[in-house]
Amino acid sequence: MFREKVTLQTAKFVRKKAGFFVCFILAFMASRYGMPLYPLTAWLVEHSYQIFNRYQDDVYEAGTDPVTFFSLMTVIAFYALAMYWLVKMAVKKGKRR
């Protein structure tokens, strides 16, 4: 009994994480240059760079510094979370019908 319950919980966890990973990849694709989310993404990354740039110790090439990378990953993770939530709500609504 316990083993089956743990297996079902693990399968549910893996399914949720795989769904979020797919949403993360789609959010990354939608925020690339020339895609719909690019202007908003570029604006958020640029403003976070202006705020947090003064805390960097070294000089980096343009676009390769840790501030830009982490702000880009944070913005994409936020997009993926919103996308995951919307898909989850659509699936729940579809199951009710």
N, CA, C and O atoms as a GROMACS GRO file, in nm:
protein
  388
    1MET      N    1   0.083  -0.120   0.000
    1MET     CA    2   0.000   0.000   0.000
    1MET      C    3   0.088   0.126   0.000
    1MET      O    4   0.065   0.218  -0.079
    2PHE      N    5   0.186   0.130   0.088
    2PHE     CA    6   0.272   0.248   0.098
    2PHE      C    7   0.353   0.268  -0.029
    2PHE      O    8   0.369   0.380  -0.077
    3ARG      N    9   0.404   0.157  -0.085
    3ARG     CA   10   0.486   0.165  -0.206
    3ARG      C   11   0.406   0.220  -0.324
    3ARG      O   12   0.458   0.301  -0.401
    4GLU      N   13   0.281   0.178  -0.338
    4GLU     CA   14   0.198   0.229  -0.448
    4GLU      C   15   0.168   0.377  -0.430
    4GLU      O   16   0.165   0.452  -0.528
    5LYS      N   17   0.145   0.418  -0.307
    5LYS     CA   18   0.115   0.559  -0.281
    5LYS      C   19   0.236   0.648  -0.313
    5LYS      O   20   0.221   0.755  -0.371
    6VAL      N   21   0.354   0.603  -0.275
    6VAL     CA   22   0.476   0.678  -0.303
    6VAL      C   23   0.502   0.683  -0.454
    6VAL      O   24   0.543   0.786  -0.507
    7THR      N   25   0.477   0.572  -0.522
    7THR     CA   26   0.496   0.568  -0.667
    7THR      C   27   0.401   0.665  -0.736
    7THR      O   28   0.442   0.735  -0.828
    8LEU      N   29   0.276   0.671  -0.692
    8LEU     CA   30   0.180   0.764  -0.752
    8LEU      C   31   0.219   0.909  -0.724
    8LEU      O   32   0.204   0.995  -0.811
    9GLN      N   33   0.268   0.937  -0.604
    9GLN     CA   34   0.312   1.073  -0.573
    9GLN      C   35   0.433   1.112  -0.656
    9GLN      O   36   0.442   1.226  -0.702
   10THR      N   37   0.524   1.019  -0.676
   10THR     CA   38   0.643   1.046  -0.758
   10THR      C   39   0.603   1.072  -0.903
   10THR      O   40   0.656   1.162  -0.968
   11ALA      N   41   0.510   0.991  -0.954
   11ALA     CA   42   0.464   1.010  -1.092
   11ALA      C   43   0.395   1.145  -1.109
   11ALA      O   44   0.413   1.212  -1.211
   12LYS      N   45   0.317   1.185  -1.011
   12LYS     CA   46   0.250   1.315  -1.015
   12LYS      C   47   0.352   1.429  -1.013
   12LYS      O   48   0.338   1.527  -1.087
   13PHE      N   49   0.454   1.416  -0.929
   13PHE     CA   50   0.560   1.517  -0.921
   13PHE      C   51   0.635   1.528  -1.053
   13PHE      O   52   0.660   1.639  -1.102
   14VAL      N   53   0.670   1.415  -1.111
   14VAL     CA   54   0.744   1.415  -1.237
   14VAL      C   55   0.658   1.475  -1.348
   14VAL      O   56   0.709   1.550  -1.432
   15ARG      N   57   0.528   1.444  -1.350
   15ARG     CA   58   0.439   1.500  -1.452
   15ARG      C   59   0.430   1.652  -1.439
   15ARG      O   60   0.431   1.722  -1.540
   16LYS      N   61   0.422   1.702  -1.318
   16LYS     CA   62   0.414   1.847  -1.297
   16LYS      C   63   0.544   1.915  -1.339
   16LYS      O   64   0.542   2.019  -1.404
   17LYS      N   65   0.657   1.858  -1.301
   17LYS     CA   66   0.786   1.917  -1.337
   17LYS      C   67   0.811   1.912  -1.487
   17LYS      O   68   0.868   2.005  -1.543
   18ALA      N   69   0.769   1.804  -1.552
   18ALA     CA   70   0.783   1.796  -1.698
   18ALA      C   71   0.695   1.900  -1.766
   18ALA      O   72   0.737   1.960  -1.866
   19GLY      N   73   0.576   1.922  -1.714
   19GLY     CA   74   0.488   2.026  -1.769
   19GLY      C   75   0.548   2.164  -1.754
   19GLY      O   76   0.542   2.245  -1.847
   20PHE      N   77   0.608   2.192  -1.639
   20PHE     CA   78   0.671   2.322  -1.619
   20PHE      C   79   0.792   2.336  -1.709
   20PHE      O   80   0.818   2.445  -1.761
   21PHE      N   81   0.868   2.229  -1.729
   21PHE     CA   82   0.985   2.234  -1.817
   21PHE      C   83   0.943   2.266  -1.961
   21PHE      O   84   1.009   2.345  -2.028
   22VAL      N   85   0.835   2.206  -2.007
   22VAL     CA   86   0.784   2.234  -2.141
   22VAL      C   87   0.741   2.380  -2.150
   22VAL      O   88   0.768   2.447  -2.250
   23CYS      N   89   0.674   2.430  -2.047
   23CYS     CA   90   0.633   2.572  -2.046
   23CYS      C   91   0.756   2.663  -2.043
   23CYS      O   92   0.754   2.770  -2.105
   24PHE      N   93   0.861   2.623  -1.974
   24PHE     CA   94   0.984   2.703  -1.969
   24PHE      C   95   1.047   2.712  -2.108
   24PHE      O   96   1.090   2.819  -2.149
   25ILE      N   97   1.052   2.601  -2.180
   25ILE     CA   98   1.108   2.600  -2.314
   25ILE      C   99   1.023   2.687  -2.407
   25ILE      O  100   1.077   2.763  -2.487
   26LEU      N  101   0.890   2.676  -2.396
   26LEU     CA  102   0.803   2.759  -2.480
   26LEU      C  103   0.816   2.907  -2.446
   26LEU      O  104   0.814   2.992  -2.535
   27ALA      N  105   0.830   2.939  -2.317
   27ALA     CA  106   0.849   3.078  -2.277
   27ALA      C  107   0.982   3.131  -2.329
   27ALA      O  108   0.992   3.247  -2.370
   28PHE      N  109   1.084   3.048  -2.326
   28PHE     CA  110   1.214   3.087  -2.380
   28PHE      C  111   1.204   3.115  -2.530
   28PHE      O  112   1.261   3.212  -2.580
   29MET      N  113   1.132   3.030  -2.600
   29MET     CA  114   1.115   3.049  -2.744
   29MET      C  115   1.035   3.176  -2.774
   29MET      O  116   1.065   3.245  -2.871
   30ALA      N  117   0.935   3.207  -2.691
   30ALA     CA  118   0.851   3.324  -2.715
   30ALA      C  119   0.919   3.454  -2.676
   30ALA      O  120   0.870   3.561  -2.713
   31SER      N  121   1.030   3.448  -2.603
   31SER     CA  122   1.098   3.570  -2.561
   31SER      C  123   1.227   3.595  -2.639
   31SER      O  124   1.303   3.686  -2.604
   32ARG      N  125   1.253   3.517  -2.743
   32ARG     CA  126   1.370   3.540  -2.827
   32ARG      C  127   1.350   3.663  -2.915
   32ARG      O  128   1.240   3.718  -2.923
   33TYR      N  129   1.457   3.704  -2.981
   33TYR     CA  130   1.453   3.821  -3.070
   33TYR      C  131   1.351   3.798  -3.182
   33TYR      O  132   1.353   3.694  -3.249
   34GLY      N  133   1.264   3.895  -3.201
   34GLY     CA  134   1.165   3.887  -3.307
   34GLY      C  135   1.038   3.814  -3.269
   34GLY      O  136   0.948   3.800  -3.352
   35MET      N  137   1.029   3.766  -3.146
   35MET     CA  138   0.910   3.694  -3.102
   35MET      C  139   0.823   3.787  -3.017
   35MET      O  140   0.866   3.897  -2.983
   36PRO      N  141   0.701   3.744  -2.984
   36PRO     CA  142   0.605   3.836  -2.918
   36PRO      C  143   0.649   3.892  -2.783
   36PRO      O  144   0.619   4.008  -2.753
   37LEU      N  145   0.718   3.815  -2.702
   37LEU     CA  146   0.755   3.863  -2.568
   37LEU      C  147   0.891   3.934  -2.564
   37LEU      O  148   0.934   3.977  -2.457
   38TYR      N  149   0.957   3.945  -2.678
   38TYR     CA  150   1.092   4.003  -2.677
   38TYR      C  151   1.096   4.147  -2.627
   38TYR      O  152   1.183   4.178  -2.546
   39PRO      N  153   1.008   4.238  -2.671
   39PRO     CA  154   1.019   4.377  -2.622
   39PRO      C  155   1.006   4.388  -2.471
   39PRO      O  156   1.082   4.461  -2.407
   40LEU      N  157   0.911   4.316  -2.414
   40LEU     CA  158   0.895   4.320  -2.268
   40LEU      C  159   1.015   4.257  -2.198
   40LEU      O  160   1.062   4.309  -2.096
   41THR      N  161   1.064   4.146  -2.250
   41THR     CA  162   1.180   4.080  -2.191
   41THR      C  163   1.303   4.170  -2.197
   41THR      O  164   1.375   4.183  -2.097
   42ALA      N  165   1.327   4.230  -2.310
   42ALA     CA  166   1.444   4.318  -2.324
   42ALA      C  167   1.434   4.438  -2.230
   42ALA      O  168   1.533   4.479  -2.171
   43TRP      N  169   1.315   4.491  -2.216
   43TRP     CA  170   1.296   4.605  -2.127
   43TRP      C  171   1.322   4.567  -1.982
   43TRP      O  172   1.392   4.639  -1.910
   44LEU      N  173   1.268   4.452  -1.938
   44LEU     CA  174   1.290   4.407  -1.799
   44LEU      C  175   1.436   4.375  -1.772
   44LEU      O  176   1.489   4.411  -1.666
   45VAL      N  177   1.502   4.308  -1.865
   45VAL     CA  178   1.644   4.274  -1.847
   45VAL      C  179   1.729   4.400  -1.844
   45VAL      O  180   1.822   4.410  -1.764
   46GLU      N  181   1.700   4.495  -1.930
   46GLU     CA  182   1.777   4.619  -1.933
   46GLU      C  183   1.761   4.699  -1.803
   46GLU      O  184   1.858   4.754  -1.751
   47HIS      N  185   1.640   4.707  -1.752
   47HIS     CA  186   1.620   4.781  -1.627
   47HIS      C  187   1.682   4.710  -1.507
   47HIS      O  188   1.735   4.775  -1.417
   48SER      N  189   1.677   4.578  -1.505
   48SER     CA  190   1.744   4.507  -1.395
   48SER      C  191   1.895   4.522  -1.406
   48SER      O  192   1.963   4.529  -1.303
   49TYR      N  193   1.948   4.529  -1.527
   49TYR     CA  194   2.091   4.552  -1.545
   49TYR      C  195   2.130   4.690  -1.493
   49TYR      O  196   2.234   4.704  -1.428
   50GLN      N  197   2.049   4.790  -1.521
   50GLN     CA  198   2.078   4.925  -1.473
   50GLN      C  199   2.075   4.932  -1.321
   50GLN      O  200   2.152   5.006  -1.260
   51ILE      N  201   1.988   4.856  -1.259
   51ILE     CA  202   1.976   4.858  -1.113
   51ILE      C  203   2.090   4.782  -1.046
   51ILE      O  204   2.150   4.831  -0.952
   52PHE      N  205   2.119   4.659  -1.096
   52PHE     CA  206   2.214   4.571  -1.028
   52PHE      C  207   2.355   4.572  -1.086
   52PHE      O  208   2.441   4.501  -1.034
   53ASN      N  209   2.381   4.648  -1.189
   53ASN     CA  210   2.513   4.649  -1.252
   53ASN      C  211   2.622   4.698  -1.158
   53ASN      O  212   2.735   4.652  -1.166
   54ARG      N  213   2.590   4.786  -1.071
   54ARG     CA  214   2.693   4.843  -0.983
   54ARG      C  215   2.748   4.743  -0.882
   54ARG      O  216   2.852   4.768  -0.820
   55TYR      N  217   2.681   4.629  -0.864
   55TYR     CA  218   2.729   4.528  -0.770
   55TYR      C  219   2.826   4.429  -0.833
   55TYR      O  220   2.875   4.340  -0.763
   56GLN      N  221   2.854   4.440  -0.961
   56GLN     CA  222   2.948   4.350  -1.027
   56GLN      C  223   3.092   4.396  -1.002
   56GLN      O  224   3.123   4.515  -1.008
   57ASP      N  225   3.177   4.301  -0.975
   57ASP     CA  226   3.317   4.332  -0.948
   57ASP      C  227   3.402   4.336  -1.075
   57ASP      O  228   3.490   4.421  -1.088
   58ASP      N  229   3.376   4.244  -1.167
   58ASP     CA  230   3.458   4.232  -1.288
   58ASP      C  231   3.390   4.300  -1.406
   58ASP      O  232   3.274   4.340  -1.400
   59VAL      N  233   3.466   4.311  -1.514
   59VAL     CA  234   3.415   4.362  -1.640
   59VAL      C  235   3.385   4.243  -1.729
   59VAL      O  236   3.469   4.154  -1.745
   60TYR      N  237   3.267   4.240  -1.787
   60TYR     CA  238   3.224   4.130  -1.872
   60TYR      C  239   3.194   4.181  -2.012
   60TYR      O  240   3.175   4.301  -2.032
   61GLU      N  241   3.190   4.089  -2.108
   61GLU     CA  242   3.146   4.126  -2.244
   61GLU      C  243   2.998   4.161  -2.239
   61GLU      O  244   2.926   4.120  -2.148
   62ALA      N  245   2.954   4.236  -2.337
   62ALA     CA  246   2.814   4.278  -2.341
   62ALA      C  247   2.722   4.156  -2.350
   62ALA      O  248   2.739   4.071  -2.438
   63GLY      N  249   2.626   4.148  -2.261
   63GLY     CA  250   2.528   4.040  -2.262
   63GLY      C  251   2.572   3.911  -2.198
   63GLY      O  252   2.495   3.816  -2.196
   64THR      N  253   2.694   3.904  -2.144
   64THR     CA  254   2.742   3.779  -2.085
   64THR      C  255   2.762   3.790  -1.934
   64THR      O  256   2.814   3.697  -1.872
   65ASP      N  257   2.722   3.899  -1.877
   65ASP     CA  258   2.744   3.917  -1.734
   65ASP      C  259   2.638   3.840  -1.654
   65ASP      O  260   2.531   3.810  -1.707
   66PRO      N  261   2.666   3.810  -1.527
   66PRO     CA  262   2.573   3.734  -1.445
   66PRO      C  263   2.440   3.806  -1.421
   66PRO      O  264   2.337   3.741  -1.408
   67VAL      N  265   2.441   3.938  -1.414
   67VAL     CA  266   2.317   4.013  -1.390
   67VAL      C  267   2.220   3.991  -1.505
   67VAL      O  268   2.102   3.965  -1.482
   68THR      N  269   2.269   4.002  -1.627
   68THR     CA  270   2.183   3.981  -1.743
   68THR      C  271   2.132   3.838  -1.748
   68THR      O  272   2.014   3.815  -1.775
   69PHE      N  273   2.220   3.741  -1.722
   69PHE     CA  274   2.180   3.600  -1.727
   69PHE      C  275   2.072   3.570  -1.624
   69PHE      O  276   1.968   3.512  -1.658
   70PHE      N  277   2.094   3.608  -1.498
   70PHE     CA  278   1.996   3.575  -1.395
   70PHE      C  279   1.866   3.652  -1.410
   70PHE      O  280   1.759   3.600  -1.378
   71SER      N  281   1.873   3.775  -1.458
   71SER     CA  282   1.749   3.848  -1.480
   71SER      C  283   1.672   3.787  -1.597
   71SER      O  284   1.549   3.781  -1.593
   72LEU      N  285   1.741   3.742  -1.700
   72LEU     CA  286   1.675   3.676  -1.812
   72LEU      C  287   1.610   3.545  -1.768
   72LEU      O  288   1.496   3.516  -1.805
   73MET      N  289   1.681   3.466  -1.688
   73MET     CA  290   1.624   3.340  -1.639
   73MET      C  291   1.504   3.365  -1.547
   73MET      O  292   1.408   3.289  -1.549
   74THR      N  293   1.510   3.471  -1.468
   74THR     CA  294   1.398   3.504  -1.379
   74THR      C  295   1.276   3.545  -1.459
   74THR      O  296   1.164   3.502  -1.430
   75VAL      N  297   1.295   3.628  -1.560
   75VAL     CA  298   1.183   3.672  -1.644
   75VAL      C  299   1.123   3.553  -1.717
   75VAL      O  300   1.001   3.540  -1.724
   76ILE      N  301   1.206   3.467  -1.773
   76ILE     CA  302   1.155   3.350  -1.845
   76ILE      C  303   1.085   3.254  -1.750
   76ILE      O  304   0.983   3.195  -1.786
   77ALA      N  305   1.137   3.238  -1.629
   77ALA     CA  306   1.070   3.152  -1.531
   77ALA      C  307   0.934   3.209  -1.492
   77ALA      O  308   0.839   3.134  -1.471
   78PHE      N  309   0.924   3.340  -1.483
   78PHE     CA  310   0.794   3.402  -1.454
   78PHE      C  311   0.696   3.378  -1.569
   78PHE      O  312   0.580   3.345  -1.545
   79TYR      N  313   0.742   3.395  -1.693
   79TYR     CA  314   0.658   3.365  -1.809
   79TYR      C  315   0.612   3.219  -1.806
   79TYR      O  316   0.495   3.190  -1.830
   80ALA      N  317   0.704   3.128  -1.776
   80ALA     CA  318   0.672   2.986  -1.773
   80ALA      C  319   0.573   2.954  -1.663
   80ALA      O  320   0.484   2.871  -1.682
   81LEU      N  321   0.587   3.020  -1.549
   81LEU     CA  322   0.492   2.998  -1.440
   81LEU      C  323   0.353   3.045  -1.479
   81LEU      O  324   0.254   2.976  -1.452
   82ALA      N  325   0.344   3.160  -1.543
   82ALA     CA  326   0.214   3.210  -1.588
   82ALA      C  327   0.155   3.117  -1.694
   82ALA      O  328   0.036   3.088  -1.691
   83MET      N  329   0.239   3.070  -1.786
   83MET     CA  330   0.192   2.979  -1.890
   83MET      C  331   0.146   2.847  -1.830
   83MET      O  332   0.044   2.792  -1.872
   84TYR      N  333   0.222   2.796  -1.733
   84TYR     CA  334   0.186   2.670  -1.666
   84TYR      C  335   0.052   2.684  -1.594
   84TYR      O  336  -0.032   2.594  -1.599
   85TRP      N  337   0.033   2.797  -1.528
   85TRP     CA  338  -0.092   2.821  -1.456
   85TRP      C  339  -0.210   2.827  -1.554
   85TRP      O  340  -0.316   2.770  -1.528
   86LEU      N  341  -0.192   2.896  -1.667
   86LEU     CA  342  -0.299   2.906  -1.766
   86LEU      C  343  -0.333   2.769  -1.825
   86LEU      O  344  -0.451   2.737  -1.844
   87VAL      N  345  -0.232   2.689  -1.855
   87VAL     CA  346  -0.256   2.556  -1.908
   87VAL      C  347  -0.326   2.470  -1.805
   87VAL      O  348  -0.419   2.395  -1.838
   88LYS      N  349  -0.284   2.479  -1.681
   88LYS     CA  350  -0.345   2.401  -1.573
   88LYS      C  351  -0.492   2.438  -1.556
   88LYS      O  352  -0.577   2.350  -1.537
   89MET      N  353  -0.522   2.568  -1.562
   89MET     CA  354  -0.662   2.611  -1.549
   89MET      C  355  -0.744   2.566  -1.669
   89MET      O  356  -0.860   2.528  -1.652
   90ALA      N  357  -0.688   2.569  -1.788
   90ALA     CA  358  -0.758   2.523  -1.908
   90ALA      C  359  -0.787   2.372  -1.900
   90ALA      O  360  -0.895   2.328  -1.938
   91VAL      N  361  -0.691   2.296  -1.851
   91VAL     CA  362  -0.712   2.152  -1.838
   91VAL      C  363  -0.820   2.123  -1.735
   91VAL      O  364  -0.905   2.037  -1.758
   92LYS      N  365  -0.818   2.195  -1.622
   92LYS     CA  366  -0.922   2.175  -1.521
   92LYS      C  367  -1.060   2.210  -1.576
   92LYS      O  368  -1.157   2.139  -1.551
   93LYS      N  369  -1.068   2.320  -1.651
   93LYS     CA  370  -1.195   2.360  -1.709
   93LYS      C  371  -1.241   2.260  -1.814
   93LYS      O  372  -1.360   2.232  -1.827
   94GLY      N  373  -1.147   2.206  -1.890
   94GLY     CA  374  -1.180   2.106  -1.991
   94GLY      C  375  -1.227   1.975  -1.931
   94GLY      O  376  -1.311   1.907  -1.990
   95LYS      N  377  -1.175   1.939  -1.815
   95LYS     CA  378  -1.216   1.815  -1.748
   95LYS      C  379  -1.358   1.825  -1.693
   95LYS      O  380  -1.429   1.725  -1.686
   96ARG      N  381  -1.398   1.945  -1.655
   96ARG     CA  382  -1.534   1.963  -1.600
   96ARG      C  383  -1.642   1.942  -1.704
   96ARG      O  384  -1.752   1.899  -1.671
   97ARG      N  385  -1.611   1.971  -1.830
   97ARG     CA  386  -1.711   1.960  -1.936
   97ARG      C  387  -1.729   1.821  -1.983
   97ARG      O  388  -1.810   1.796  -2.072
   0.00000   0.00000   0.00000
